Amino acid sequence: MAVLDKPASPRRPPMRVAGRPALRLGRFSVVWRPRSVLVLAIGTAVLVLAMAVNIGRGEFPISVGEVLAVLLGGGEQAQQFIILELRLPRSLTGALVGAALAVAGAITQSIARNPLASPDLIGFTAGASAAAVFVIVLGGGFGTVGAVFAAAGLPVAALVGGLVTATAIYLLAWRRGVQGFRLVLVGIGIHAMLIAVVHWLLVVAEVFEAARAYVWLNGSLNARGWEHVVPVAVALAVLVPAALLLAHVLGGLQFGDDTARGLGIPVDRARTGLLFVAVGLASVATAAAGPIAFVALVAPQIALRLVGSARPPIAASLVIGASLTVVADLIARSAFGATELPVGIVTAVLGAPYLLFLLARHGRRARA
């Protein structure tokens, strides 16, 4: 009598995605990418070190070790006052603003499928800047609308200006869907119009208000306090988790609208939600420190190359953007001795060559 072998019990195959193990967390699963974790760890270490060096600079120098000791709850009372009350808000504002701009840039570049589609090039920050300069220059002296914006303050005015501008760009770029090149071209046109509005506001302004607005337009972290930290921190706490929850659709959007719909992605609703997150982050960041140029353009592209992903990663972009802004502020305070430059000038000097590189690379690909 033959003995039949007992059929092997079915075994659940291990979860793997693109050669990498997947970790399941309840109903959700994530792919373990050691390279991404390494980039996040190194970027965070660079950010902490840059902030410690930046905080230690001033008329009363403080070493990096003493700064870290104070931040961990130690240090002398005088050092605690200087660091926590006078210097920490500036560096923290820079880190938060850079993080917000970088996440906004990562989202817009992924949606448009174009590395040139950053908020400061396609008009989002220009709309926020125009609304903020309107409040600085005219404010309550421009009828009921001006009084409302002046009472609400720069953050609300910048957010409204950014949302209105983003809506206009989205509607003008819509032709049975939104193509990346069309979004960029429409955004550049709206950006030019809004910059003209800003210049007109500066012409009609009084000397004092125009000088204040001009300094703000260069992107500056000078005299930043905790009142500037809180709005950006709240915006990041609310909008970054929303961006991470919506990030799963970005991979599908890379293949075009028709393919994304075939994958079951609600394209219009997902794109609208992501754009709202990007505009909110860019607008609040612009209200806190002015339009700091090229961070939203450069940081996601650096993160993309470091991580080796197909699209700009949100978490790595956040850390790279924060580090880039703090390092730029450190250079702005140190490069010319006692003369401090606005941080936006340094980021423009560093980012403009990269923009030229992207344009040249895009031109070579188009000819090929």
C-alpha positions in Angstrom: 0.0 0.0 0.0 1.5 3.2 -1.1 1.8 6.0 1.4 0.7 9.3 -0.1 2.9 12.2 0.9 1.0 14.8 2.9 0.6 17.9 0.8 2.7 20.7 1.9 0.8 23.4 3.8 0.6 26.6 1.8 3.1 29.1 3.0 2.6 32.8 2.7 5.4 34.2 0.6 7.5 36.9 2.3 6.5 40.4 1.3 9.0 42.0 -1.0 8.8 45.0 -3.1 11.3 45.6 -5.9 13.8 43.3 -4.2 13.3 45.0 -0.8 11.5 43.6 2.3 8.2 45.2 3.1 7.2 45.9 6.7 3.5 45.6 7.6 1.9 47.9 10.2 -1.7 46.7 10.5 -3.5 47.6 7.3 -0.5 49.6 6.0 2.8 48.4 4.7 6.1 50.3 4.0 9.2 49.3 2.1 12.4 49.2 4.1 15.0 51.3 2.3 18.2 51.4 4.2 19.6 54.1 1.9 16.7 56.5 2.7 17.2 55.9 6.4 20.9 56.6 6.1 20.3 59.9 4.2 17.8 61.0 6.9 20.3 60.2 9.7 23.2 62.0 8.0 21.0 65.0 7.1 19.6 65.3 10.6 23.2 65.2 12.0 24.3 67.9 9.6 21.2 70.0 10.5 21.9 69.7 14.3 25.6 70.6 13.8 24.8 73.5 11.6 22.2 74.9 14.0 24.7 74.5 16.9 27.4 76.4 15.0 24.9 79.1 13.9 23.5 79.6 17.4 27.0 79.9 18.9 28.0 82.8 16.6 27.5 86.3 17.9 29.0 89.0 20.1 29.1 86.5 22.9 30.6 83.4 21.3 29.4 80.0 22.6 31.1 76.7 21.6 29.2 73.9 19.9 29.4 71.7 23.0 28.0 74.4 25.3 25.2 75.0 22.8 24.3 71.3 22.7 24.5 71.2 26.5 22.0 74.1 26.8 19.6 72.5 24.3 19.7 69.3 26.3 18.7 71.2 29.5 22.1 72.1 31.0 24.4 75.1 30.8 24.7 78.3 32.7 21.7 80.6 33.2 23.2 83.4 31.0 23.9 80.9 28.2 20.4 79.6 28.5 18.9 83.1 28.1 21.1 83.9 25.1 20.5 80.7 23.3 16.9 79.9 24.1 15.5 83.5 23.9 17.8 85.3 21.5 19.4 82.9 19.1 17.5 79.7 18.9 14.4 81.2 17.3 16.4 82.4 14.3 18.0 79.1 13.5 14.7 77.2 14.2 12.8 79.5 11.9 15.4 78.9 9.2 15.2 75.1 9.6 11.3 75.1 9.6 11.1 77.4 6.6 13.6 75.4 4.7 11.7 72.2 5.5 8.4 73.7 4.4 9.8 75.0 1.1 11.5 71.7 0.4 8.4 69.6 1.0 6.3 72.0 -1.2 9.0 71.7 -3.9 9.0 67.9 -3.8 5.2 67.8 -4.2 5.0 70.3 -7.1 7.9 68.6 -8.9 6.2 65.2 -8.5 2.8 66.5 -9.6 4.1 68.3 -12.7 6.7 65.6 -13.4 9.2 68.4 -14.0 12.2 69.3 -11.9 11.7 73.0 -12.7 8.2 73.1 -11.1 9.1 74.7 -7.8 6.8 77.1 -5.9 9.2 80.0 -6.3 9.4 79.6 -10.1 5.7 78.9 -11.0 4.2 81.7 -9.0 3.0 80.3 -5.6 5.5 82.2 -3.5 5.0 85.2 -5.8 1.3 85.3 -4.9 2.1 85.0 -1.2 4.7 87.7 -1.5 2.3 90.1 -3.3 -0.3 89.6 -0.6 2.3 90.1 2.2 3.8 93.2 0.6 0.3 94.6 0.2 -0.2 94.3 3.9 3.3 95.8 4.7 2.9 98.7 2.3 -0.8 99.6 2.3 -2.5 97.6 5.1 -5.4 99.3 6.7 -5.0 102.4 4.5 -6.5 100.6 1.5 -10.2 100.3 2.4 -12.0 97.4 3.9 -9.9 94.7 2.2 -6.7 96.2 3.4 -8.0 96.5 6.9 -9.1 92.9 7.0 -5.6 91.7 5.7 -3.8 94.0 8.1 -5.8 92.6 11.1 -5.2 89.0 10.0 -1.5 89.6 9.7 1.2 88.4 7.2 0.7 84.6 7.6 -3.0 84.7 6.7 -2.5 87.3 3.9 0.3 85.2 2.4 -1.7 82.0 2.7 -4.7 83.6 0.9 -2.4 85.1 -1.8 -0.7 81.7 -2.4 -4.1 79.9 -2.6 -5.6 82.4 -5.0 -2.5 82.3 -7.2 -2.4 78.5 -7.2 -6.1 78.2 -8.1 -5.6 80.7 -11.0 -2.5 78.7 -12.3 -4.3 75.4 -12.0 -7.4 76.6 -13.9 -5.4 78.3 -16.6 -3.2 75.2 -17.0 -6.1 72.8 -17.1 -6.8 71.2 -20.6 -8.5 67.8 -19.9 -5.8 67.4 -17.3 -2.7 69.2 -16.2 0.5 68.7 -18.1 3.8 69.5 -16.4 5.1 71.8 -19.1 1.9 73.7 -19.3 1.8 74.2 -15.5 5.3 75.5 -15.6 4.7 77.9 -18.5 1.5 79.3 -17.0 3.2 79.6 -13.6 6.1 81.5 -15.0 3.7 84.0 -16.7 1.7 84.5 -13.5 4.9 84.9 -11.6 6.1 87.7 -13.9 2.7 89.5 -13.5 2.8 89.2 -9.7 6.4 90.5 -9.5 5.2 93.5 -11.5 2.5 94.1 -8.9 5.1 93.9 -6.1 7.2 96.5 -7.8 4.2 98.8 -8.3 3.5 98.5 -4.6 7.0 99.4 -3.8 6.8 102.5 -6.0 3.6 103.8 -4.4 4.7 103.0 -0.9 6.2 105.4 1.7 9.9 105.3 2.1 9.8 103.4 5.5 7.3 100.8 4.3 9.1 100.3 1.1 12.4 99.7 2.9 10.8 97.2 5.2 9.1 95.4 2.3 12.4 95.4 0.3 14.3 93.7 3.1 11.6 91.2 3.6 11.5 90.4 -0.2 15.2 89.3 -0.1 14.4 86.6 2.4 15.8 87.3 5.8 16.0 85.5 9.2 17.2 88.6 11.0 15.4 89.4 14.3 13.2 86.3 14.0 11.5 85.3 17.3 9.2 82.7 18.6 6.3 84.5 17.1 7.7 83.5 13.7 8.5 79.9 14.7 5.0 79.0 15.9 3.0 79.5 12.6 5.5 77.5 10.5 5.8 74.8 13.2 2.0 74.5 13.3 1.8 74.4 9.5 4.4 71.6 9.3 2.7 69.6 12.1 -0.6 69.7 10.2 0.4 69.6 6.5 3.5 67.3 6.5 1.5 64.3 7.9 -1.1 65.1 5.2 1.6 65.1 2.6 2.9 61.8 3.8 -0.6 60.2 3.7 -1.2 61.5 0.2 2.3 60.6 -1.0 1.3 57.1 -2.0 -0.5 58.6 -5.1 2.6 60.5 -6.3 4.1 57.3 -7.7 1.0 56.7 -9.9 0.8 60.3 -11.0 4.3 59.9 -12.5 2.9 57.8 -15.3 0.3 60.3 -16.5 -3.4 60.9 -15.8 -4.8 58.1 -17.8 -2.5 55.4 -16.3 -3.1 56.8 -12.8 -6.9 56.6 -13.3 -6.4 53.0 -14.5 -4.7 52.2 -11.3 -7.7 53.5 -9.4 -6.2 56.8 -8.3 -8.7 59.7 -8.0 -6.4 62.0 -10.0 -8.1 65.4 -9.8 -8.9 65.0 -6.1 -5.5 63.7 -5.2 -3.7 66.5 -7.2 -5.9 69.2 -5.6 -5.2 68.0 -2.1 -1.5 67.8 -2.7 -1.4 71.2 -4.3 -3.3 72.6 -1.3 -0.6 71.2 1.0 2.2 72.6 -1.1 0.7 76.0 -1.4 0.0 76.1 2.4 3.6 75.2 3.2 5.1 77.6 0.7 2.8 80.5 1.8 3.4 80.1 5.5 7.2 79.8 5.0 7.2 82.9 2.8 5.2 84.8 5.4 7.7 83.9 8.1 11.0 84.7 6.4 10.2 86.2 3.0 10.7 84.5 -0.4 13.9 82.5 0.2 14.9 81.5 -3.4 15.8 78.2 -4.8 15.4 76.0 -1.7 12.2 74.5 -3.0 14.0 73.9 -6.3 17.3 72.5 -5.2 16.5 70.5 -2.0 14.1 67.9 -3.6 16.6 67.3 -6.4 19.5 66.7 -4.0 17.3 64.4 -1.9 16.2 62.5 -5.1 19.8 61.8 -6.1 21.0 60.9 -2.6 18.1 58.5 -2.0 18.1 57.1 -5.6 14.3 57.2 -6.0 12.2 57.9 -9.0 10.6 61.0 -7.6 11.6 63.6 -4.9 11.2 61.9 -1.5 9.2 64.0 1.0 11.0 63.1 4.2 14.5 63.4 2.8 13.6 66.6 1.1 12.4 68.0 4.4 15.7 67.3 6.1 17.8 68.5 3.2 15.8 71.7 2.9 16.2 72.5 6.6 19.9 71.8 6.5 20.4 73.9 3.3 18.7 76.9 4.8 20.6 76.8 8.1 23.9 76.4 6.3 23.1 79.3 4.0 22.2 81.5 7.0 25.5 80.5 8.6 27.3 81.5 5.4 25.4 84.8 5.2 26.4 85.7 8.7 30.1 84.6 8.4 31.3 85.2 4.8 31.7 89.0 5.1 32.7 89.6 8.6 30.5 91.9 10.5 28.2 92.5 7.5 25.3 90.1 7.5 23.6 89.2 4.2 19.9 88.1 3.9 19.8 84.4 3.6 17.8 84.6 0.4 20.8 86.1 -1.4 23.1 83.2 -0.4 20.5 80.6 -1.5 20.1 82.5 -4.8 23.8 82.4 -5.4 24.0 78.7 -4.6 20.8 77.8 -6.5 21.1 79.8 -9.7 23.9 77.6 -11.1 21.9 74.5 -10.4 18.9 76.0 -12.3 21.1 76.6 -15.3 22.3 73.0 -15.0 18.7 71.7 -15.0 17.9 73.9 -18.0 20.9 72.7 -20.0 20.2 69.0 -19.1 16.6 69.4 -20.1 17.6 70.9 -23.4 20.0 68.0 -24.1 17.3 65.5 -23.4 14.8 67.3 -25.7 17.3 67.3 -28.6 18.0 63.6 -28.0 
